[in-house]
Amino acid sequence: MSMHRVRVKQQASMSVMKKAMDTGEQQGEFINKMLETSGPAQVQQAAHPYKGASVDLSL
């Protein structure tokens, strides 16, 4: 009986680990896709979001 419980725990642990790895892989693919579709201007804006937000005009 205890061997069965150990096996079930191991299988559950493996299932959770595989799910976490799949989720991490999907997130990595999403980030790569987002970086590929955005140009240098969008990456620059993301790095410095405060730049260019306002313009000071004095006449």
N, C-alpha and C positions, 0 to 999 in steps of 0.2 A: 504494500500500500504506500509506503513512504517513497519508494522508487518512482511510483506513478506520479506522486505529488512533485517530486524533484523534476521529472521530465516535463510536467505541465508548466511549472515555473520557468524552466529553461525555454520552452517554446513560447511562452508569453513574453519573456524578456527579448527573445530574438525578434518576435513580431513587432514589439514596440521600437526596437533599435532599427529595424528595416524601415518602419514608417517614418522615424525621425530622419534617417538618411535620405529617403525619398523626398521628404519635405525640404530638407536642406538643398538637395540637388535642384528641385523645382525653383526654389528661391534664387539660387545661383544663376540658373538659366534665365529667369526673369530679369535679374539685374544686368546680365550680359546683353539681353535683348534691348533693354532700356538704354544702355550705354551706346549700343550700335545705332539706334534710331535717333538719338539726340546728337546734335552737332556740337562743335566746340563752344559756340556761344551759350548754349544751354548748360553745358558743363561748367563754364566760367561763371554763369549766373548762379548756379547751384552752389559753387564754392564761395561766392561773395554776394549773397542776396541783397545786401544793403547798398551796393554800388548801383548808381543809376536810378535809384528809386525816386529821387526828387531833384529838381533843378532850381538853383538860386539865380533868379534874374533881377538885376538891378540896373536901372536906367539913369 
